[in-house]
Amino acid sequence: MRTRRKTGSYEVGRAKRAEILDVATRLFGTSGYHKVPLSQLAADVGLSESGLLHHFRSKKHLLLAVAERRLEQTASWWGSREPELAADPLEVFRTMVDSTRELVREPGLIELFVLISAEAADATTPAHQLYASWYQRAVDETAQRLAAGVERGHLRPDTGVGGCAREIIAVSDGLQLQWVLSGGELDLVEAIRDYARRLARSLLMPEHAGAADSL
């Protein structure tokens, strides 16, 4: 009986935590982290502020949890495109553009990503380990996709996949920072599309390179 009650309480707690993350992701994504008070988050999930803090020790801890979930969702989204990535020489570049289009649908989350990036530079913060792990994973997975393109004869055999992977991520993150600094005036999707076209022309085998203009 006691075990059953504990298990039930744990499941309820997990469900409430997931609900809080859902609401926080939506509010941070549309309004931005700084414009959403903790009281609004608590009210939207039917809790007092102290009740919300039972699940997340502070608003900053909630911010980090939202960021972690967002990074996992991005990784899963790329993973769902693997069949297309394997079949189409252009797909890795097209997916760069499509993933950016997904990001700008929730502009507050771009601001959130940039906000935590600054904190992650401090090795003593929880954000540091999250971002260090994420960047290594992103570099490794991007390099693997590029290496697969080389093996299939889509990309030039002299492609330095590790360096290209780091460049792709650096350009994407740098443009997100510029988007934030411009107050959203920068056309982030078009900026990534332009970069993807130039990268595709330089990496694709000659018989495929002409198709880069279709991105």
Protein Blocks (a to p, Z undefined) as FASTA:
>chain_A
ZZmmmmmmmmmmmmmmmmmmmmmmmmmmmnojklmcfklmmmmnopafklmmmmpmbfkl
mmmmmmmmmmmmmmmmmmmmmmmmmmpmklmmmmmmmmmmmmmmmmmlmmmmmmmmmmmm
pmkbmklmmmmmmmmmmmmmmmmmmmmmmmnomacfklcfklmmmmmmmmmmmmmmmmmm
nnomacfklmmmmmmmmmmmmmpcfklmmmmmmZZ
